[in-house]
């Protein structure tokens, strides 16, 4: 399983690097749909849409929302307002998860989960597109690898030293030792990344932002785990060998992307 997981991760990483670096910004937005729409298909199942027609309609709703906001992404003021609203939504999601831990047998309403999915899926699409157009491909790659490095640090630290459960009623496999492994791996990568990128924002602020972003990425991961637990699913899908579904690979980014981009706006002034 680990070998299959590593091979899949390497192949995906090579494809992503090529797309981020070589594809023009507009086509980069189109390429992101190849990730967001399959993730929407899987999210629809988590929401309770079991029939293909219902799931296809949900994917259509995500696509329509993306097409509606695309022309507005050129306005920095509008994007900032959107990012602030999304980050507030993720803070509310923390309360949602905290409430769930008090009654882990509950199942949240389909409409509530479906609306949450619109926010969670459209946000990383918009955030990555703006990040690519305003800050460049290097920042996109830094963010993606920051989250992947943190995920890997959590995975290996959790397997080696994991004892204290992070959120037992949501995800029994996640531990505090995994969180510290993610933090240490991310800190090392952020320090290196800040030097390599020669960031145009305060260096210390950039590193702190990276750590906050990783914290929100864990929240995004936990949020999807909560929804899978409500549906009795181990993975959101089976499209990626050794990794489950597409949503299982981008759940951390759903929260991380808007936080990182909003932080960069703040640091840039």
VOBAMI-374103 format. One record per residue: x, y, z of N, C-alpha, C, CB in turn; residue number from 1. Coordinates in steps of 0.001 Angstrom, whole numbers, plus 500000, padded with zeros to 6 digits. Each point is the difference from the previous one (the first is absolute). Glycine has a CB too. Example, Ala and Ser with C-alpha at 12.3 -4.5 7.8 and 13.67 -1.06 7.14 Angstrom:
% VOBAMI-374103
<pagu <513190 494310 507800> <499110 501190 500000> <500900 501200 500000> <498108 498827 501246> 1>
<pagu <501542 502223 498034> <500820 501190 500060> <499230 501090 500730> <501184 499372 497855> 2>
***
This chain:
% VOBAMI-374103
<pagu <500822 498790 500000> <499178 501210 500000> <500858 501262 500000> <498211 498743 501209> 1>
<pagu <502856 501271 499606> <500861 501171 500069> <500689 500236 498661> <500352 499603 502454> 2>
<pagu <500113 499315 496898> <500660 500136 498702> <499044 500592 498976> <501482 498049 500536> 3>
<pagu <497293 501445 499432> <498989 500513 499076> <499692 501457 500296> <499028 497706 499785> 4>
<pagu <500918 502635 501495> <499729 501373 500423> <501098 500941 499521> <498768 499134 502006> 5>
<pagu <502484 500442 498137> <501137 500833 499609> <500035 500185 498481> <501287 499189 502012> 6>
<pagu <498500 499728 497242> <500020 500085 498537> <498926 500961 499501> <500873 497646 499873> 7>
<pagu <497924 502219 500668> <498902 500891 499608> <500328 501444 500328> <498371 498146 500366> 8>
<pagu <502199 502080 500809> <500342 501364 500429> <501044 500621 499084> <499468 499375 502362> 9>
<pagu <501545 499848 497248> <501061 500513 499129> <499441 500357 498625> <501692 498607 501235> 10>
<pagu <497488 500513 498205> <499406 500257 498686> <499137 501254 500043> <500024 497539 499492> 11>
<pagu <499141 502568 501539> <499140 501174 500131> <500820 501278 500166> <498232 498551 501021> 12>
<pagu <502832 501373 499773> <500841 501168 500234> <500639 500489 498703> <500442 499187 502326> 13>
<pagu <500041 499899 496857> <500621 500375 498726> <498992 500677 499077> <501606 498088 500233> 14>
<pagu <497182 501374 499713> <498951 500588 499159> <499651 501396 500497> <499088 497709 499489> 15>
<pagu <500755 502422 501819> <499615 501282 500587> <501078 501050 499750> <498666 498798 501759> 16>
<pagu <502592 500850 498435> <501090 500951 499776> <499990 500487 498567> <501365 498878 501767> 17>
<pagu <498467 500227 497282> <499979 500387 498592> <498845 500955 499721> <501047 497805 499381> 18>
<pagu <497770 501865 501123> <498825 500841 499761> <500189 501382 500615> <498548 497954 499954> 19>
<pagu <501934 502103 501286> <500160 501283 500686> <501016 500883 499295> <499405 498897 502154> 20>
<pagu <501680 500520 497384> <501098 500776 499421> <499760 500343 498537> <501539 498895 501598> 21>
<pagu <497928 500182 497637> <499960 500156 498551> <498679 500525 499438> <501620 498177 499936> 22>
<pagu <497285 501551 500736> <498689 500336 499429> <499667 501473 500261> <499227 497611 500333> 23>
<pagu <500311 503133 498662> <499589 501402 500201> <498915 500107 501064> <500581 500502 497614> 24>
<pagu <499295 500688 502977> <499112 500185 501150> <498562 499573 499692> <501457 501885 500751> 25>
<pagu <498007 498560 498118> <498605 499666 499678> <499805 498492 499889> <499769 502187 498801> 26>
<pagu <501171 497158 500528> <499890 498544 499849> <500315 499282 501306> <500624 500223 497588> 27>
<pagu <500126 500443 503286> <500228 499446 501338> <498665 499899 500750> <502349 500983 500049> 28>
<pagu <496810 500039 499793> <498670 499953 500611> <499177 498853 499458> <500090 502454 500315> 29>
<pagu <500021 497292 498382> <499280 498879 499391> <500551 498670 500524> <499557 501388 497929> 30>
<pagu <501775 498528 502168> <500625 498762 500486> <499565 499677 501433> <501967 500440 498501> 31>
<pagu <497841 500601 502304> <499569 499768 501383> <498632 499336 500066> <501336 501978 500703> 32>
<pagu <497854 498228 498264> <498677 499378 499977> <500105 498481 499956> <499092 502022 498845> 33>
<pagu <502026 497470 500615> <500197 498544 499940> <500190 499402 501391> <501020 500261 497731> 34>
<pagu <499252 500601 503243> <500115 499565 501392> <498725 500316 500774> <502483 500353 499901> 35>
<pagu <497013 500860 499909> <498858 500467 500784> <498720 499238 499662> <501067 502250 500111> 36>
<pagu <498679 497486 498627> <498752 499335 499626> <499935 498544 500474> <499893 501506 498024> 37>
<pagu <501177 497693 501829> <499948 498664 500617> <499845 500059 501520> <501413 499160 498131> 38>
<pagu <499221 501844 502493> <499836 500171 501451> <498552 500344 500332> <502396 500758 500202> 39>
<pagu <496954 500035 498938> <498590 500337 500207> <499123 498759 499867> <500426 502319 499130> 40>
<pagu <499909 496822 499946> <499261 498738 499823> <500059 499177 501293> <500525 500001 497510> 41>
<pagu <500652 499968 503104> <500163 499255 501245> <499327 500707 501172> <502152 499087 499127> 42>
<pagu <497922 502243 500902> <499354 500746 501077> <498485 499783 499972> <501843 501720 499916> 43>
<pagu <497606 498180 498876> <498559 499777 499873> <499586 498720 500723> <500007 501208 497792> 44>
<pagu <500817 497767 502123> <499703 498757 500707> <500055 500209 501508> <500925 498688 498075> 45>
<pagu <500060 502075 502395> <500101 500287 501430> <498779 500773 500482> <502502 500019 499820> 46>
<pagu <496935 500800 499301> <498813 500773 500372> <498741 499139 500038> <501062 502012 498990> 47>
<pagu <498987 496832 500362> <498837 499114 499992> <499352 499832 498648> <499641 500669 502300> 48>
<pagu <500980 499901 496641> <499476 499815 498648> <500557 498690 499444> <499818 502522 499628> 49>
<pagu <499381 496449 500364> <500491 498674 499619> <499803 499683 498527> <499514 499270 502296> 50>
<pagu <499539 501387 497060> <499730 499717 498586> <500899 500838 499102> <497623 499430 500564> 51>
<pagu <502753 499991 498316> <500929 500668 499083> <499455 501336 499508> <500845 497763 499300> 52>
<pagu <497845 502303 500457> <499412 501241 499506> <500136 501108 501041> <498386 498680 498594> 53>
<pagu <501355 500993 502660> <500120 500991 501068> <501444 500487 500137> <498068 498923 501197> 54>
<pagu <502864 500151 498709> <501408 500361 500138> <500462 500836 498809> <500406 497904 501325> 55>
<pagu <499075 501770 497477> <500336 500782 498805> <499449 501424 500114> <499997 497888 498617> 56>
<pagu <498820 502258 501933> <499421 501327 500195> <500814 500805 501003> <497734 499084 499466> 57>
<pagu <502763 500250 501551> <500820 500698 500992> <501303 500483 499359> <498999 498592 501850> 58>
<pagu <501623 500570 497338> <501212 500405 499283> <499711 501184 499090> <500854 497642 500091> 59>
<pagu <497983 502343 499271> <499606 501111 499136> <499863 501292 500795> <498822 498390 498493> 60>
<pagu <500606 501504 502723> <499852 501181 500859> <501368 500584 500366> <497849 499053 500916> 61>
<pagu <503113 500077 499389> <501358 500454 500310> <500611 500698 498792> <500276 498115 501647> 62>
<pagu <499558 501285 497171> <500556 500584 498771> <499371 501355 499695> <500419 497694 499117> 63>
<pagu <498272 502415 501025> <499311 501264 499730> <500487 501087 500950> <497988 498738 499180> 64>
<pagu <502178 500918 502101> <500483 500978 500971> <501413 500475 499643> <498570 498924 501772> 65>
<pagu <502262 500148 497797> <501361 500360 499579> <499970 500945 498800> <500839 497789 500853> 66>
<pagu <498324 501898 498172> <499914 500842 498805> <499455 501386 500331> <499665 497948 498613> 67>
<pagu <499470 502140 502390> <499427 501285 500386> <501033 500907 500671> <497785 498877 500261> 68>
<pagu <503076 500524 500574> <500958 500844 500727> <501296 500221 499220> <499024 499155 502130> 69>
<pagu <501236 500058 496854> <501255 500112 499249> <500265 501434 499528> <499709 497624 499268> 70>
<pagu <499314 503049 500093> <500281 501369 499512> <500279 500998 501125> <498549 499503 498048> 71>
<pagu <501079 500162 503185> <500166 500932 501116> <501358 499880 500677> <497556 499897 500340> 72>
<pagu <503221 499102 499284> <501259 499747 500697> <501091 501010 499671> <499397 497615 500000> 73>
<pagu <500341 503262 499053> <500970 501044 499686> <499947 501173 500962> <499833 499321 497645> 74>
<pagu <499138 500722 503192> <499839 501086 500960> <500565 499577 501352> <497947 500826 498779> 75>
<pagu <503143 499834 501645> <500639 499640 501268> <499057 500202 501183> <502212 500621 499020> 76>
<pagu <496988 500452 500935> <499071 500262 501083> <498949 498913 500122> <500386 502422 499679> 77>
<pagu <499094 497152 499189> <498981 498949 500006> <500592 498690 500488> <498803 501129 498110> 78>
<pagu <502402 498554 501432> <500647 498754 500413> <500280 500015 501501> <501030 499769 497713> 79>
<pagu <499431 501370 502804> <500277 500105 501436> <498741 499759 500821> <501846 501618 499513> 80>
<pagu <497045 498993 500067> <498732 499783 500694> <499570 498550 499958> <499352 502316 499442> 81>
<pagu <500822 497057 499387> <499652 498586 499861> <500851 499132 500920> <499320 500416 497627> 82>
<pagu <501977 499866 502420> <500892 499221 500843> <499654 500144 501477> <501781 500272 498285> 83>
<pagu <497906 500953 502127> <499618 500227 501396> <498759 499183 500353> <500983 502319 499902> 84>
<pagu <498032 497678 499205> <498773 499237 500243> <500289 498506 500092> <498687 501761 498798> 85>
<pagu <502205 497758 500344> <500325 498575 499999> <500739 499593 501268> <500098 500057 497509> 86>
<pagu <500836 500785 502926> <500737 499688 501231> <499055 499994 501203> <502090 501026 499021> 87>
<pagu <496949 499899 500992> <498986 499998 501069> <499210 498693 499963> <499828 502525 499892> 88>
<pagu <499839 497024 498903> <499277 498729 499861> <500807 498835 500578> <498868 500894 497942> 89>
<pagu <502448 499134 501861> <500828 498925 500541> <500099 500083 501517> <501295 499964 497867> 90>
<pagu <498657 501228 502672> <499957 500132 501465> <498693 499429 500540> <501461 502058 499884> 91>
<pagu <497452 498160 499379> <498720 499408 500387> <500037 498483 499859> <498827 502098 499291> 92>
<pagu <501940 497420 499734> <500128 498548 499829> <500684 499366 501212> <500106 500310 497503> 93>
<pagu <500808 500428 503132> <500623 499495 501225> <498948 499808 501086> <502157 501153 499401> 94>
<pagu <496912 499795 500692> <498907 499860 500958> <499089 498841 499626> <500106 502453 500457> 95>
<pagu <499679 497375 498247> <499195 498872 499499> <500618 498675 500463> <499281 501364 497974> 96>
<pagu <502018 498496 501870> <500670 498764 500410> <499975 499815 501510> <501463 500179 497998> 97>
<pagu <498725 500915 502725> <499947 499923 501461> <498614 499543 500457> <501736 501827 500174> 98>
<pagu <497235 498687 499181> <498622 499591 500314> <499782 498529 499671> <499205 502339 499556> 99>
<pagu <501391 497214 499350> <499841 498602 499598> <500622 499046 501021> <500008 500726 497603> 100>
<pagu <501108 499674 503005> <500656 499116 500969> <499119 499745 501218> <502213 500854 499226> 101>
<pagu <496831 500037 501047> <499079 499791 501122> <498907 498997 499673> <500465 502316 500736> 102>
<pagu <499271 497490 497970> <498966 499039 499583> <500436 499330 498701> <498176 501375 501117> 103>
<pagu <502810 497726 498960> <500586 499411 498794> <499082 499065 499221> <502138 500195 501150> 104>
<pagu <496697 499511 499372> <499073 499129 499272> <499069 500785 499086> <500110 498394 501891> 105>
<pagu <499972 502923 498152> <499101 500827 499212> <500407 500008 498526> <499571 501417 502023> 106>
<pagu <499476 498904 497126> <500263 500202 498573> <499461 501360 499615> <499893 497513 499510> 107>
<pagu <500967 503345 499990> <499598 501357 499663> <499134 500016 498743> <502096 500872 501066> 108>
<pagu <497043 500138 498795> <499097 500081 498840> <500762 500069 498679> <498327 501150 501448> 109>
<pagu <501090 498225 497544> <500609 499971 498669> <500248 501405 499464> <498864 497821 499567> 110>
<pagu <500150 503060 500594> <500126 501365 499472> <501174 500728 500652> <497519 500062 499575> 111>
<pagu <502641 499741 501725> <501077 500659 500738> <501372 499551 499484> <498503 500152 502023> 112>
<pagu <501657 498555 497759> <501272 499462 499507> <500228 500421 498552> <499798 498040 501568> 113>
<pagu <499134 501994 497641> <500125 500391 498597> <500465 501449 499877> <498198 498361 499393> 114>
<pagu <501234 502529 501426> <500406 501408 499978> <501449 500148 500457> <497620 500698 500437> 115>
<pagu <502744 498547 500599> <501388 500034 500468> <500948 499578 498888> <499235 499510 502340> 116>
<pagu <500340 499525 496861> <500828 499537 498894> <500220 501063 498946> <499163 497733 500424> 117>
<pagu <499821 503078 499311> <500163 501081 499027> <501110 500945 500434> <497573 499830 499387> 118>
<pagu <502439 500484 501904> <501050 500882 500533> <501355 499309 499957> <498316 501119 501489> 119>
<pagu <501712 497642 498994> <501264 499278 500142> <500652 499682 498661> <499125 499040 502103> 120>
<pagu <500080 500803 496841> <500561 499598 498704> <500297 501187 499086> <498751 497867 500216> 121>
<pagu <500404 503153 499838> <500230 501176 499148> <501167 500835 500536> <497550 500032 499377> 122>
<pagu <502607 500003 501949> <501053 500810 500613> <501410 499634 499531> <498517 500234 501962> 123>
<pagu <501890 498486 498057> <501357 499689 499549> <500195 500250 498507> <500135 498307 501812> 124>
<pagu <498806 501481 497390> <500120 500309 498576> <500310 501482 499805> <498395 498137 499443> 125>
<pagu <500783 502724 501171> <500199 501434 499851> <501330 500440 500602> <497522 500322 500049> 126>
<pagu <502803 499145 501129> <501225 500403 500674> <501250 499636 499219> <498811 499739 502140> 127>
<pagu <501238 499060 497321> <501180 499571 499242> <500141 500794 498703> <499777 497704 500987> 128>
<pagu <499089 502609 498387> <500057 500767 498760> <500529 501415 500264> <498076 498647 499077> 129>
<pagu <501433 502001 501979> <500473 501340 500344> <501458 499961 500443> <497670 500651 500662> 130>
<pagu <502686 498342 500114> <501387 499855 500455> <500941 499860 498809> <499201 498922 502127> 131>
<pagu <500401 500316 496899> <500817 499794 498791> <500131 501287 499194> <499259 497608 499927> 132>
<pagu <499647 503143 499947> <500023 501199 499154> <500676 501181 500692> <497906 499204 498910> 133>
<pagu <501942 500953 502405> <500523 501172 500697> <501386 499788 500612> <497658 500617 500465> 134>
<pagu <502635 498165 499969> <501273 499761 500688> <500945 499092 499207> <498793 500296 502155> 135>
<pagu <500673 498916 496931> <500859 499179 499159> <499960 498519 500349> <501441 501971 499745> 136>
<pagu <499105 497248 499327> <499976 498544 500137> <500781 499521 501225> <499783 499832 497522> 137>
<pagu <501293 500889 502841> <500819 499576 501139> <499209 499948 501285> <501966 500978 498887> 138>
<pagu <497143 499987 501318> <499184 500030 501212> <498968 498871 500004> <500329 502483 500128> 139>
<pagu <499136 497206 498702> <499054 498884 499909> <500699 498691 500361> <498691 501222 498216> 140>
<pagu <502484 498566 501202> <500740 498779 500298> <500395 499942 501469> <500847 499959 497649> 141>
<pagu <499560 501185 502911> <500360 500019 501414> <498818 499553 500854> <501647 501853 499569> 142>
<pagu <497177 498703 500171> <498825 499650 500802> <499653 498525 499862> <499150 502330 499728> 143>
<pagu <500838 497178 499043> <499654 498597 499785> <500975 499071 500704> <498993 500614 497808> 144>
<pagu <502300 499668 502048> <500995 499127 500633> <500035 500194 501513> <501355 500070 497899> 145>
<pagu <498323 501123 502579> <499903 500213 501443> <498965 499061 500605> <500674 502404 499705> 146>
<pagu <498167 497509 499663> <498938 499133 500514> <500368 498536 499840> <498311 501752 499448> 147>
<pagu <502297 497896 499438> <500400 498604 499803> <501085 499594 500991> <499407 500188 497574> 148>
<pagu <501542 500702 502674> <501054 499709 500982> <499390 499836 501389> <501679 501290 498621> 149>
<pagu <497386 499597 501728> <499337 499906 501302> <499220 498697 500117> <499843 502500 500099> 150>
<pagu <499437 497136 498846> <499244 498742 500011> <500932 498804 500194> <498268 501035 498498> 151>
<pagu <502872 498999 500809> <500962 498892 500121> <500596 499954 501401> <500528 500184 497552> 152>
<pagu <499800 500994 502994> <500526 500048 501357> <499013 499454 501002> <501360 501956 499366> 153>
<pagu <497359 498388 500451> <498957 499485 500898> <499853 498487 499861> <498800 502200 499849> 154>
<pagu <501250 497325 498918> <499809 498570 499739> <501096 499159 500649> <498873 500577 497846> 155>
<pagu <502377 499803 501921> <501102 499190 500514> <500195 500179 501509> <501090 500174 497761> 156>
<pagu <498737 501045 502739> <500121 500212 501445> <498876 499284 500736> <501107 502221 499599> 157>
<pagu <497698 497826 499816> <498866 499325 500620> <500184 498492 500052> <498547 501838 499203> 158>
<pagu <501993 497600 499712> <500236 498552 499983> <501093 499592 500975> <499276 499952 497621> 159>
<pagu <501734 500883 502526> <501145 499634 500835> <499754 500282 501480> <501483 500464 498057> 160>
<pagu <497925 500697 502255> <499886 500390 501408> <498564 500248 500458> <502246 500986 499784> 161>
<pagu <496791 498905 499314> <498635 500383 500327> <499394 499260 501189> <499753 500527 497631> 162>
<pagu <499836 500209 503379> <499369 499433 501189> <498742 500790 500397> <502258 499187 500770> 163>
<pagu <497871 502122 499343> <498891 500829 500481> <499096 500392 498829> <501437 500877 501893> 164>
<pagu <497303 498764 498188> <499060 500254 498912> <499676 501490 499896> <499037 497699 500310> 165>
<pagu <500914 502773 498439> <499695 501403 499747> <498502 500260 500093> <502019 500158 498535> 166>
<pagu <497203 499025 500796> <498535 500149 499994> <499401 498619 499798> <500113 502382 499078> 167>
<pagu <499801 496859 501988> <499643 498581 499929> <498655 499771 499319> <501315 499634 502072> 168>
<pagu <497701 501198 498236> <498662 499790 499444> <499898 500402 498528> <499088 500377 502279> 169>
<pagu <501911 500354 497228> <499996 500424 498595> <500924 499142 499156> <499486 502322 500729> 170>
<pagu <501751 497517 499727> <500997 499230 499243> <500918 499270 500981> <499915 501662 498072> 171>
<pagu <499775 497083 502244> <500767 499252 501005> <501481 499850 499677> <497926 498795 500489> 172>
<pagu <502448 501317 498228> <501391 499787 499626> <500897 501209 500203> <499169 498377 498385> 173>
<pagu <500250 502789 501781> <500806 501222 500121> <500407 500213 501456> <498810 501021 498015> 174>
<pagu <502452 499367 502174> <500542 500180 501351> <500687 501351 500130> <500300 497521 500213> 175>
<pagu <499901 502883 501040> <500733 501233 500262> <501456 499874 499570> <498463 500490 501911> 176>
<pagu <502090 498310 498197> <501374 499789 499535> <500095 500244 498492> <500381 498323 501852> 177>
<pagu <498557 501292 497433> <499954 500280 498569> <499949 501488 499711> <498858 497832 499662> 178>
<pagu <500397 502902 501179> <499927 501457 499840> <501378 500631 500182> <497622 499976 500825> 179>
<pagu <503099 499584 500209> <501340 500556 500233> <500960 499607 498876> <499593 499914 502483> 180>
<pagu <500238 498872 496989> <500819 499601 498859> <499726 500875 498791> <500024 497666 500860> 181>
<pagu <498696 502654 498917> <499626 500890 498896> <500585 501390 500215> <497880 498694 499648> 182>
<pagu <502058 501796 501588> <500488 501347 500300> <501506 500110 499788> <498143 500274 501648> 183>
<pagu <502595 498732 498823> <501461 500046 499856> <500414 499904 498536> <500240 498962 502268> 184>
<pagu <499117 500132 497001> <500322 499852 498581> <499651 501279 499242> <499597 497515 500152> 185>
<pagu <499255 503069 500179> <499572 501225 499323> <500906 501176 500346> <497649 499155 500024> 186>
<pagu <502785 500926 501230> <500885 501092 500404> <501312 499941 499230> <498958 500006 502281> 187>
<pagu <501623 498803 497619> <501246 499846 499253> <499808 500394 498537> <500701 498159 501561> 188>
<pagu <498186 501391 497853> <499745 500317 498592> <499735 501488 499811> <499076 497698 499665> 189>
<pagu <500213 502930 501286> <499694 501425 499893> <501271 500838 500064> <497764 499586 501045> 190>
<pagu <503163 500038 499823> <501262 500733 500104> <500792 499904 498700> <500047 499560 502471> 191>
<pagu <499989 499252 496963> <500704 499810 498724> <499277 500748 498883> <500835 497744 500770> 192>
<pagu <497832 502116 499209> <499211 500638 498956> <500116 501509 500013> <498451 498101 500123> 193>
<pagu <501579 502499 501072> <500119 501453 500110> <501311 500488 499394> <498593 499946 502073> 194>
<pagu <502463 499259 498094> <501297 500372 499440> <500044 499796 498491> <501063 499399 502170> 195>
<pagu <498403 499482 497364> <500043 499683 498573> <499128 500961 499194> <500420 497593 500568> 196>
<pagu <498387 502707 499967> <499072 500872 499286> <500441 501459 500028> <498172 498415 500565> 197>
<pagu <502714 501934 500414> <500356 501397 500214> <498728 500834 500113> <502172 499690 498739> 198>
<pagu <496996 499941 502222> <498655 500545 500123> <500014 501516 500094> <499294 497900 501119> 199>
<pagu <499686 502699 498256> <499885 501460 499950> <499174 500531 501172> <500194 499907 497500> 200>
<pagu <499661 499279 503526> <499267 500401 501203> <500920 499747 501191> <497711 499463 498956> 201>
<pagu <501966 501086 502243> <500854 499768 501168> <500274 498512 500217> <499079 502083 501033> 202>
<pagu <502197 497568 499108> <500423 498602 500052> <499382 499260 501180> <502131 500655 498898> 203>
<pagu <497928 499938 502297> <499443 499332 501174> <498486 499845 499874> <501861 500937 501401> 204>
<pagu <497496 500097 498083> <498556 499918 499801> <499629 498885 499040> <499836 502436 500445> 205>
<pagu <500987 497368 498528> <499739 498943 499020> <500080 498627 500656> <500915 501463 498175> 206>
<pagu <500074 498336 502693> <500148 498713 500683> <498829 499765 500954> <502510 500180 499816> 207>
<pagu <497106 500861 500926> <498851 499872 500915> <498733 499692 499212> <501077 501605 501622> 208>
<pagu <498728 499086 497255> <498838 499740 499150> <499992 498544 499537> <500005 502406 499247> 209>
<pagu <501162 497081 500399> <500086 498611 499546> <499538 499039 501091> <501898 500625 498485> 210>
<pagu <498473 499647 502748> <499615 499126 501102> <498498 500101 500282> <502304 500251 500980> 211>
<pagu <497154 500962 498950> <498553 500164 500183> <499247 499264 498894> <500365 502240 501115> 212>
<pagu <500167 497848 497669> <499387 499312 498865> <499960 498500 500231> <500799 501810 498480> 213>
<pagu <500286 497631 502030> <500037 498569 500288> <498963 499641 501063> <502446 499937 499399> 214>
<pagu <497397 500935 501601> <498978 499754 501011> <498613 499913 499393> <501419 501172 501658> 215>
<pagu <498268 499738 497431> <498692 499953 499337> <499899 498794 499069> <499853 502502 500143> 216>
<pagu <501277 497078 499280> <499953 498822 499131> <499577 498760 500782> <501790 501006 498560> 217>
<pagu <498649 498905 502691> <499590 498891 500862> <498504 500066 500264> <502277 499955 501065> 218>
<pagu <497205 501276 499113> <498566 500172 500202> <499218 499543 498775> <500460 501917 501543> 219>
<pagu <500058 498398 497256> <499338 499558 498780> <499976 498490 499889> <500707 502101 498903> 220>
<pagu <500387 497270 501466> <500094 498542 499999> <498992 499400 500980> <502441 500148 499379> 221>
<pagu <497504 500412 501828> <499078 499500 501020> <498542 500186 499585> <501712 500518 501742> 222>
<pagu <498006 500591 497581> <498623 500269 499597> <499513 498926 499029> <500373 502472 500328> 223>
<pagu <500464 497181 498696> <499605 498946 499071> <499877 498666 500729> <501135 501221 498117> 224>
<pagu <499765 498526 502845> <499920 498766 500773> <498682 499908 500761> <502491 500000 500210> 225>
<pagu <497055 501129 500320> <498723 500025 500708> <498852 499614 499064> <500898 501778 501540> 226>
<pagu <499121 498771 497248> <498936 499694 499053> <500061 498535 499562> <500032 502387 499216> 227>
<pagu <501162 497087 500571> <500125 498582 499640> <499509 499109 501128> <501945 500548 498529> 228>
<pagu <498334 499842 502700> <499575 499204 501147> <498476 499969 500097> <502130 500591 501201> 229>
<pagu <497239 500534 498486> <498543 500035 500011> <499407 499066 498952> <500101 502352 500816> 230>
<pagu <500599 497496 498069> <499508 499131 498926> <500527 498572 500105> <499856 502006 498553> 231>
<pagu <501005 497743 502427> <500550 498660 500161> <500986 499622 498921> <497916 499383 501104> 232>
<pagu <502848 501592 498387> <500949 499766 498922> <501431 500137 500498> <498317 500831 498349> 233>
<pagu <502572 498344 501127> <501421 500122 500324> <500678 501008 499077> <500019 497623 500820> 234>
<pagu <499636 502334 497886> <500548 500911 499002> <498859 500691 499276> <502052 498557 499723> 235>
<pagu <498229 502604 499711> <498969 500716 499250> <499767 499373 498635> <500616 502091 501204> 236>
<pagu <500353 497123 498314> <499901 499344 498707> <501148 499029 499821> <498839 501999 499046> 237>
<pagu <501367 497541 499727> <501069 499029 499750> <500768 500315 498715> <498651 498275 501207> 238>
<pagu <501306 502989 498379> <500614 500373 498725> <501516 499935 500036> <498053 501450 499574> 239>
<pagu <502557 498877 501593> <501454 500060 500107> <500528 498799 500769> <499911 502502 499913> 240>
<pagu <500840 496616 499445> <500520 498799 500667> <500834 500336 501237> <500005 498851 497788> 241>
<pagu <499617 500549 503336> <500747 500211 501234> <499637 501265 500745> <501801 498756 498958> 242>
<pagu <497375 502092 500411> <499656 501292 500615> <498498 500200 500170> <502063 500931 498998> 243>
<pagu <497127 498145 500504> <498558 500177 500093> <499480 500873 498884> <500144 499721 502452> 244>
<pagu <499015 501249 497910> <499396 500867 499007> <500757 501301 499816> <497831 498990 500560> 245>
<pagu <501716 501804 498466> <500607 501307 499751> <499827 500900 501209> <499560 499759 497546> 246>
<pagu <499258 500194 503046> <499724 500847 501162> <500932 499684 501167> <497617 500148 499272> 247>
<pagu <502778 498595 500838> <500935 499616 501058> <501361 500663 499818> <498802 497822 500214> 248>
<pagu <501528 502576 498569> <501288 500645 499719> <499923 501513 500088> <500568 498090 498541> 249>
<pagu <498248 502487 501320> <499915 501458 499989> <499273 500555 501222> <500030 499907 497521> 250>
<pagu <499555 499214 503403> <499244 500488 501159> <500810 501011 500820> <498773 497812 500070> 251>
<pagu <502530 501961 500051> <500835 500949 500749> <500067 501352 499311> <501344 498091 500865> 252>
<pagu <498650 501906 497811> <500105 501246 499245> <498725 500830 500063> <501612 498873 498496> 253>
<pagu <497253 500498 501759> <498742 500741 500017> <500048 501152 500999> <498792 497913 499335> 254>
<pagu <501840 501853 501803> <500125 501053 501011> <501316 500753 499879> <498562 498654 501513> 255>
<pagu <502484 500668 498037> <501331 500606 499974> <500128 501113 498959> <500910 497824 500770> 256>
<pagu <498533 501975 498048> <500189 500963 498906> <499460 501388 500345> <499859 498102 498392> 257>
<pagu <498881 502019 502033> <499507 501361 500305> <500749 500673 501152> <497771 499272 499187> 258>
<pagu <502633 499956 501813> <500747 500571 501123> <501355 500522 499534> <498832 498432 501580> 259>
<pagu <501864 500785 497609> <501326 500392 499511> <499914 501248 499126> <500730 497599 500083> 260>
<pagu <498315 502428 498998> <499879 501146 499107> <499592 501260 500760> <499398 498444 498139> 261>
<pagu <499668 501436 502785> <499590 501155 500796> <501182 500512 500827> <497626 499122 500095> 262>
<pagu <503167 499959 500451> <501178 500398 500767> <501020 500734 499135> <499625 498045 501502> 263>
<pagu <500562 501495 497273> <500930 500680 499097> <499516 501420 499692> <500648 497778 499001> 264>
<pagu <498055 502391 500789> <499443 501334 499789> <500318 500893 501192> <498158 499034 498581> 265>
<pagu <501650 500426 502623> <500264 500772 501201> <501456 500369 500154> <498097 498876 501042> 266>
<pagu <502814 500190 498654> <501421 500249 500117> <500493 500981 498939> <500268 497717 500960> 267>
<pagu <499124 502221 497882> <500410 500882 498914> <499535 501431 500244> <499921 498061 498427> 268>
<pagu <498946 502072 502283> <499469 501321 500336> <499339 500697 498841> <501747 500166 501684> 269>
***
